[in-house]
Amino acid sequence: MEESIREVLACNVRLLRSEHHYTQERLAEMSGTHRTYIGAIERSERNISLDMICRLAKALHVDGAELLTAQLGLVNRAHAREA
């Protein structure tokens, strides 16, 4: 089954947040939103704006498009950094 774009976004935000050792609260501060909103994004409960995607991308040090790209690319990138 193909994942929805919200599921891809959720997985990528969670993965990158973890990779940077950010709490949901820290990411929320960096992106100008609330911790519970970050949690809702990570659970695919929110359909967020392009502006929020850009703010999250900036806080996570990636391009906005990367947040919307199937997580396999980010997973592979994360593993490559560990090697």
C-alpha positions as CSV (number, residue, x, y, z in Angstrom):
1,M,0.0,0.0,0.0
2,E,1.3,3.4,-0.9
3,E,1.8,5.9,1.9
4,S,0.0,9.2,1.9
5,I,2.1,12.4,1.6
6,R,1.2,13.2,5.2
7,E,2.6,9.8,6.3
8,V,5.8,10.4,4.4
9,L,6.1,13.9,6.0
10,A,5.4,12.5,9.4
11,C,8.0,9.8,9.1
12,N,10.6,12.2,7.8
13,V,10.0,14.9,10.5
14,R,10.3,12.2,13.2
15,L,13.4,10.7,11.7
16,L,15.2,14.0,11.2
17,R,14.1,15.3,14.6
18,S,15.6,12.1,16.2
19,E,18.7,12.4,14.0
20,H,19.3,15.9,15.4
21,H,18.5,14.8,19.0
22,Y,15.7,17.4,19.1
23,T,12.7,17.0,21.4
24,Q,9.3,17.9,20.0
25,E,9.4,20.9,22.2
26,R,12.8,22.1,20.8
27,L,11.7,21.6,17.2
28,A,8.5,23.5,18.0
29,E,10.5,26.4,19.4
30,M,12.8,26.4,16.3
31,S,9.9,26.4,13.9
32,G,7.6,28.8,15.7
33,T,4.8,26.4,16.7
34,H,3.7,24.4,19.7
35,R,4.9,21.0,20.8
36,T,1.5,19.4,20.5
37,Y,1.4,20.6,16.8
38,I,4.7,18.8,16.1
39,G,3.3,15.6,17.7
40,A,0.2,15.9,15.5
41,I,2.4,16.3,12.4
42,E,4.4,13.2,13.4
43,R,1.1,11.2,13.8
44,S,-0.1,12.3,10.3
45,E,-3.0,14.2,11.9
46,R,-2.3,17.6,10.4
47,N,-2.4,18.8,6.9
48,I,0.2,21.5,7.2
49,S,0.8,24.6,5.1
50,L,3.8,25.1,2.7
51,D,5.0,27.8,5.1
52,M,5.1,25.3,7.9
53,I,6.9,22.8,5.7
54,C,9.5,25.4,5.0
55,R,9.9,26.3,8.7
56,L,10.3,22.7,9.7
57,A,12.8,22.1,6.8
58,K,14.9,25.1,8.0
59,A,14.9,23.9,11.6
60,L,15.9,20.4,10.5
61,H,18.5,21.6,8.0
62,V,17.0,20.1,4.9
63,D,15.2,21.3,1.8
64,G,11.4,21.3,2.0
65,A,11.2,18.8,-0.8
66,E,13.1,16.3,1.3
67,L,10.4,16.3,3.9
68,L,7.9,15.2,1.2
69,T,10.1,12.6,-0.4
70,A,9.6,8.9,0.4
71,Q,11.4,8.2,3.6
72,L,13.7,5.6,2.1
73,G,16.0,8.3,0.9
74,L,16.3,9.8,4.4
75,V,16.7,6.5,6.0
76,N,19.6,5.7,3.6
77,R,21.1,9.1,4.2
78,A,20.9,8.6,8.0
79,H,22.6,5.2,7.8
80,A,25.3,6.7,5.5
81,R,26.1,9.3,8.2
82,E,26.5,6.6,10.8
83,A,29.1,4.7,8.7
